[in-house]
C-alpha cells in the first residue's frame, strides 16, 4: 500500500510531529449561547467524499468542483465561535491562511475550489474532535485533553503534508493533490498529535513513542469520524478502518488508504519507521474498541495516555493502558485490553 512516509516524521531534536441535494442542516447551541441565537451553517464534507460515497474512482481534479459530487457535502453548524466574526472559538482558531479569510456570512457557500473551504473544514473538525473528548468526560470528571484553543494554519505548508509542531503547539495543513484539510481524517489525525502533546509535552521522542503517536492520530481520526457519522446520520460507504481515503487518492491504488488500523502486524514486524510501526499499536486500539465498545474503550485509551512518558515503549504504554482499564472499569476490562496487546505480541504484557 502506498503511503506518504513524510507525514509527521518524528524527530527527537525538535519533537515536531506530523502526519446533490445537500443533507439536512445539523445544528446545536454551544454552551453559554443565548437561546435562539442562530449559528452559522457551514458547507463541509461528511468526513470525506470517498467515505460518504464509496466511490474509489474519485480524483482530485485539480481542486475542481466537478471532481466531487454534490452529495458529498452537507451543512452543519459552526459551534463555540467566540463572536470575533472569524473562524475562532473555544476549541479552535484559524490563525492564518492563504487568500482571503473565510467570512462567516459565506460559510454555507464555499466549495472545495475555494481556499476558504479548507479553513471551514479545519475549524469544524477540530471543534468536533474536542467536543467528542468532552462528551467522554475529559475536562469534567477526567482531566482535560487539549481543552484549549487549538491554532491551525491552512495551506501554508508548500507541500502535500501536514504536521503538528510543539514549538507553537499549532497544526499546519499543507496542499497539493487533495489539499489536506479537505479530508476530515487528516485534520483529526493531526489533532491527535496535539492531544498527545497536551497530555505529555514533547511526546514522541523515541521510535516506539513516535509510532504510538501516529497510531493514536489514525485511531482518533476513525473514532471521531465514525461518531460524527452516527451523530448526524451521514452515510458510511467505505471501510472505516481505512484512514484518509480521500487524501490518499493522489498517492495510493484503490481502495485508497493513507494507512489502516486493522492490519495484522505484530511487534516483531517493526521496521523503525513510525507510521509503519504505528499500525501495530493502532490495531490493538481497534481491538480494544471492538471488545469494550467505543465509549469505554476511548475513555480508557485517552486517559491512559496521561501516564505515558515522552519516550515510552510499547511495553510500558501497554502496561499503563491495562492498569488504567483496571482502575476505571475492573478486571474484565483490563483482561480485554491485555488480550488486545498480547495479540500484537507486545512483550511483557
N, C-alpha and C positions, 0 to 999 in steps of 0.2 A: 504494500500500500504506500503510495507516495505521500510524503509529508514535508512540511517546511520545518526543518530542524532548527532554523534560526529563531523561531518564535520562542522568546522567553529563555534563552540560554542562561544558565546560572553562572555567575562569576563571583567568587568569594571576595575578590578585591573591592568590588563595587556593590555587591548584594543587589544588583539590578535584575529584576525578574520580568521575563516576558511570559509567552506565549506564553370586470367583475361587478358584482354587486358587493359593496363592502359589507362586512359583518356589522351587526347592530352595535352601536356605541356602548362602551362599558364605562361606568363612572362610579366614583366613591368619593366621599368627602374626606379630606385629610384631617388628622387630629387638630382640633382647635379652630377649624374653619367655621365661618359664620354660616348658619343654616340658610340654605337657599342660594349660596354663592355658586355661581357657575364655574366649573373648572374647564380650562382649555381642552378641547378634544383634538387629539393629535392623530395623524395618519402614520401608522407603523406597520412593520411586518409581524405576522403571527409567528414569532420566533424567527423563522426564515422561510423563503419561498419553497425550498425543496421539502422541508419538513411539513409544511401545510398542504402542499400539492402532491407530494410523492413523485414528482416529475424529475427523474435523473438526467433528462436531456436539456435542462435549463442551462444557459450560459450567461456570462456577464454582459455580453453585447455592448461593451464599452460604455457602461453606465446608462444604456438606453432604456427608456420606459417600456419599449415593445418587447424587451427580453423577458419580462416578468408579467404574469397575468394579473389583472386587477384583483382577482380573488385571493391573491397573496397578502393583500393589505386588509387592515381593519382600522377602526377608530377607537381610541381609548383615552381616558382622562389622564392628564399630567397632574399628579398629586404632589402635595408637600412643597409646592412652589413658595418662595419667600416674599413674593409681592414686589420684587425688583423690576419686573417686566421682562426678565431674561430667563434663560434656562438655568435657573439657580434655585436651590431649595434646601430642605432639611438634610437630605442624604446625598445630593449630587449637584455639581455645578459644572457647566461647560465653560471652562476658563478661557479658552481661545479656540479659534477655528480658522478655516480658510474661507475666503469670500465673506459675504455679509453674514452676520449673526441671525439666527432664526428669530422671527417675530412671533410672539405668542398668538397674535391675531391671525397668523397664517399657518399655524402648525397643522391644521386639518387639510391643507392643500399641497404640501410638499410630497414629492415622489423621489425615487432613487436617483434621478438625473440631477436633483438639487443637492448642493453641499449641505444645505440645512437639514435634509432628511436624516443624515447620519448624526447630526447634533441632537435631533429629537430622539432618535433610537437610543443613543447613549444615555441621555437623561432618563428616559422611560425605564430602561432595563437596569441601570444602576439602582434607581429608586425601587424597582420591583424586587431586586435581589435583597436589599436591606429590609424591605417590608416582609419578605419571606423569613429572614432571620429573626425579625421582631416577632413574627407570628409563632415562631418556635420557642419564644421566651427569652431570646438573647436581648439584653438591655432592660429586662424586668426581673424575672425570677433567676435568670442566669446572667453572667457578665455580658456586657455589650461586645459585639464582634464587628468592629469597624463602624460603629454607630456614630458617624460624624459626616460632615460634608466631604464627599469624595470628588476632588478635582479631576477633570478629564480634558484632554486636548484632542481635537478631531482633525484628521487628515494632515497633521503637521509632521509626521514622520514620513520622509520621502521614499518609503519602501513598503513592500507588501508584508508588513509585520507590525505587531503591536506589543506593548510591554508595560509593566508596572515598574516604576523606579522609586527606590526608597529615599533618594536624595530630596525629592519634593513630595513624596508619598502621593504621586499622581499617576494616572493611567494615560498613555499616549497611543492613539489608534492611527495606523498607517493606511495607505491607499495603494491601489494597484491590483489588477484583477478585480475581484469583488472587493470593494472598499470595506475594510474590516468591520466597521461599526454598522454595516448593513446586516450583519449576522448576529443575532442576539447571543448566540452561544460563544462567539468570540468576545463580546462585551462581558459576558458573565464569567468566562474563563479568566480574563484579566482581573475582574473584580475579586475572584478567588485569591489571587496573589495579594491584593490589598487587604483582604480579611486576614490572611496568614500573617502579614507584616504587622497589622494592628494587634494581633494576639501575641506574636513573638517577634519583636523588632529585629529586622535583618534576617528573617527566616530563610533558610536555604543555602547555608554556607558549606555544605558537604554534598557530594554527589547523590547520596540517598535522600537527604533532606530536599535537595532540588527536585528529585523525582517525585517525592511526596507532594511538593508544591504544585508541580504540573498535574499530577493526578487529581488533587483536590480541585484545581481550577476546572478540569474537564468534568469531574463529578458534579460540581456546583452548577455548571452550565446546563447539564442534563436535568438536575433536580429542579432548578428554578424554571427551566423551560417547560418541563412536564407539568409542574404545579400550575404555571400560568395557563397552559392549555386546558387543564381541568377547570380551573377557576373561571375562565372566560368562555369555555365551551368551544375552543378552537380545534380544528381538525389536526390530527397527528397521523400522517400518512407515510412517514419514513421511520426507519429503525431508531428508536430513542437512544440506543447505546452508541450510535454514531455521532461524533461531535463535529460541529462546524461544517455540516454537509452543503451549505450554500457557499461559504467562503472557499471550500475545497474544490469547487467545480473548475477552478482555474489551474489546479496543480495535481489532481488525482483522477484516476479512472473511476467510472461508475461501478458500484454505488459509491458516491463521493463521501469521504470522511477525512477530516484532519487527523483524528485518532479515534479509537474505540475504547469503551470502558468495560467490555465484556470479553477481552482476549484471554486465552488460556495460558499466558506466560506465568512462569514461576520464578522464584528467587535466583535459581541457577541460570536463568536466561538473561541476567543483567549484562548490559553492554558498556555501561558508563555514560551513556547519553541519556540525559534526564527525561526527555519526552518519551523515548522508547521504554525506559525502565519505569516510568510513571504508570504504564499500562499494567504493571504488576499490582501496584497499590490501588489503582482505581478499580480493578476487578474485585479486590477484596471489599472495597466500599460498596460496590454494586451488589455483591452477595450479602453484605450486612443489611442493605435496604430490602433485598428480597426475603431475607429471613425475619426481619423485625418490622417491616413496614416503613414507609417514608418518614413519618414524623419521629418515631422513636429512633430510627437509625440516624437521622440527621441531627437530632439533639445530642446523641452520643458522639457522633463524628466531629461535629464542630466544637463541642465542649471539651473533648479530649485534647484538642489542639492547643488549648491554653497551657497544657502541661508538657508540650514538646520543647526541646532545645533548638536553637537556631541551626545546629549541625546534627540533629538527631539521626539515628539509624532506623532502618525498617524495624529491627527487633525492638528497640526502645519505644518507638512510636506505637507499634502494635501492642506492646505490654501496657502502655499508658491508656490506649483505647479500650482494651479489655478491662482494666481496672475502673475506668470511667463508666463502662456499661454495668459493672458490678455495683458500683456506688449509686448509680442513678436508678437502675431497674432490676438488680438482683442477679442471682446465679444463672437463671435460664438465658437472660440476655447476654451475660458475659460468655456463656458457653457458645452461643451463636456467633458472637464476634470472634472468639478464639478459633472456631472452626473455619471461618472465612479466611483468616490469616494462615492457618495450617494448610488450607487448600492451595495457597500460594507458596507453600513450603518455606515460609519465613522462619529462620532458625530461632530457637529459644522460646517459642510460644506453644 
